[in-house]
Amino acid sequence: MSKEPDYEAIEVARALAAEVAARADAADRAGALPAEDVAALRDAGYLALAVPVAFGGRGASLLTCDAAQMALAQGSASTALVAAMQHQVIGHQRETRSWRPDAYERIMQEAVAGGLLNHLGSEPQMGSPSRGGLPATTAEPTSDGERPVSYTHLRAHETVLDLVCRLLLEKKKTAATNIRTNYTP
């Protein structure tokens, strides 16, 4: 990775900032993220900024992602936050590779195609997983390896896009599993 930022990526973020700025005040007052902002991020390839080049992304360094995010936030801090979640998940996986290689490849390809990613660790009365909170929502593997997650206790940002969750399983406090579900509100 280069020690110099990818100035072209930063210019993409500046152009996006100019576009989303027109909607930012109204969106913040309404407490909503405009679908047009997500479409703009997707159309510009911004959601694949941190995805490794080997999977079709830009392979941007932390330095570039940070500079691009600062530029994007000038237009809409809320839209930049959504993109930051994406870059954090991807950057963390680039460093740790804690997902199975086939899952990592598939999820990176989905990010390149415009899928949104985020870590999720929020349930009523749970507290933070980083401070020992355990989720009440569990997932059980099935013969096909996947089972839809019950959203009775799990809170998620509502989206019509694919949702990728990393859930801590109560049965094995140190184990983790990745579950992909199609979520339709």
LINBELFEN-V753566 format. One record per residue. RES is the residue in three letters. PSI is psi in whole degrees, -180 to 180 (999 if undefined). BURIAL is I if it has 16 or more other C-alpha atoms within 10 Angstrom, else O. D_LAST is the distance of its C-alpha to the last C-alpha in Angstrom with 1 decimal. Layout:
BEGIN
res;psi;burial;d_last
RES;PSI;BURIAL;D_LAST
RES;PSI;BURIAL;D_LAST
END
This chain:
BEGIN
res;psi;burial;d_last
MET;141;O;39.5
SER;148;O;41.3
LYS;-8;O;42.5
GLU;143;O;42.0
PRO;156;I;38.7
ASP;96;I;37.2
TYR;-30;O;38.1
GLU;-41;O;36.3
ALA;-38;I;32.9
ILE;-37;I;33.7
GLU;-37;O;34.5
VAL;-44;I;31.2
ALA;-40;I;29.6
ARG;-41;I;32.0
ALA;-41;O;31.1
LEU;-41;I;27.4
ALA;-43;I;28.3
ALA;-38;O;30.2
GLU;-47;I;27.3
VAL;-20;I;24.6
ALA;-34;I;27.2
ALA;-24;O;27.1
ARG;-10;I;23.6
ALA;-49;I;23.9
ASP;-48;O;25.4
ALA;-40;O;23.1
ALA;-43;I;20.0
ASP;-40;O;21.6
ARG;-36;O;22.5
ALA;-11;O;19.0
GLY;38;O;17.6
ALA;153;O;15.3
LEU;118;I;15.5
PRO;134;I;16.2
ALA;-30;O;14.6
GLU;-33;O;18.3
ASP;-45;I;19.2
VAL;-42;I;17.0
ALA;-40;O;18.3
ALA;-43;I;21.8
LEU;-44;I;21.6
ARG;-49;I;20.6
ASP;-33;O;23.2
ALA;-7;I;25.9
GLY;12;I;25.3
TYR;-30;I;25.0
LEU;-15;I;22.2
ALA;14;I;24.9
LEU;-47;I;27.6
ALA;-8;I;28.2
VAL;134;I;27.5
PRO;145;I;31.0
VAL;-36;O;32.9
ALA;-22;O;33.2
PHE;11;I;29.6
GLY;5;O;29.6
GLY;-173;I;28.8
ARG;-21;I;31.2
GLY;31;I;32.3
ALA;144;I;32.7
SER;168;I;34.5
LEU;-40;I;33.5
LEU;-46;O;35.9
THR;-45;I;34.3
CYS;-43;I;30.7
ASP;-48;I;32.0
ALA;-41;I;34.0
ALA;-42;I;31.1
GLN;-39;I;28.7
MET;-40;I;31.4
ALA;-45;I;31.7
LEU;-41;I;28.0
ALA;-22;I;27.8
GLN;-27;I;30.6
GLY;-43;I;28.2
SER;112;I;25.0
ALA;-36;I;24.9
SER;-43;I;21.2
THR;-39;I;20.7
ALA;-35;I;23.4
LEU;-42;O;21.7
VAL;-45;I;18.7
ALA;-35;I;21.3
ALA;-40;I;23.4
MET;-43;I;20.8
GLN;-51;I;20.8
HIS;-35;I;24.6
GLN;-46;I;25.0
VAL;-48;O;23.2
ILE;-46;I;25.1
GLY;-41;I;28.3
HIS;-44;O;28.2
GLN;-32;O;27.8
ARG;-36;O;30.6
GLU;-43;O;32.8
THR;-30;O;32.0
ARG;50;O;30.8
SER;-9;O;29.4
TRP;155;O;27.0
ARG;144;O;28.5
PRO;-40;O;29.9
ASP;-38;O;27.9
ALA;-42;O;24.6
TYR;-48;I;25.8
GLU;-46;O;26.8
ARG;-43;O;23.5
ILE;-38;I;21.4
MET;-40;I;24.0
GLN;-37;I;23.8
GLU;-37;I;20.0
ALA;-41;I;20.7
VAL;-36;I;23.4
ALA;-3;I;21.1
GLY;6;I;18.9
GLY;145;I;16.3
LEU;140;I;15.6
LEU;152;I;16.9
ASN;154;I;17.3
HIS;147;O;18.9
LEU;126;I;17.1
GLY;64;I;19.4
SER;120;I;18.2
GLU;152;I;18.1
PRO;140;O;19.7
GLN;6;O;23.5
MET;-44;O;23.5
GLY;-178;O;25.1
SER;133;O;25.3
PRO;-28;O;25.7
SER;-16;O;28.4
ARG;20;O;30.4
GLY;-1;O;30.0
GLY;136;O;26.8
LEU;135;I;25.4
PRO;149;I;21.8
ALA;-22;O;21.3
THR;130;I;18.5
THR;164;O;20.3
ALA;138;I;19.9
GLU;130;O;22.5
PRO;146;O;23.7
THR;179;O;24.0
SER;-29;O;26.5
ASP;2;O;24.2
GLY;-11;O;23.6
GLU;147;O;19.8
ARG;136;O;17.6
PRO;142;O;13.9
VAL;139;I;13.7
SER;129;O;13.2
TYR;17;O;11.0
THR;-45;O;13.4
HIS;-20;I;15.5
LEU;129;I;13.8
ARG;135;O;12.4
ALA;153;O;10.7
HIS;124;O;10.3
GLU;129;O;6.7
THR;153;O;7.0
VAL;3;O;6.5
LEU;167;O;9.8
ASP;144;O;11.3
LEU;124;I;11.5
VAL;120;I;15.0
CYS;144;I;16.0
ARG;110;I;19.6
LEU;136;I;20.1
LEU;131;I;23.5
LEU;132;I;24.6
GLU;-33;O;26.5
LYS;-34;O;29.0
LYS;96;O;30.2
LYS;-27;O;29.9
THR;-2;O;30.9
ALA;155;O;28.9
ALA;153;O;25.6
THR;150;O;23.3
ASN;132;O;20.8
ILE;134;I;17.8
ARG;126;I;15.6
THR;154;O;12.3
ASN;123;O;9.9
TYR;124;O;6.4
THR;114;O;3.8
PRO;999;O;0.0
END
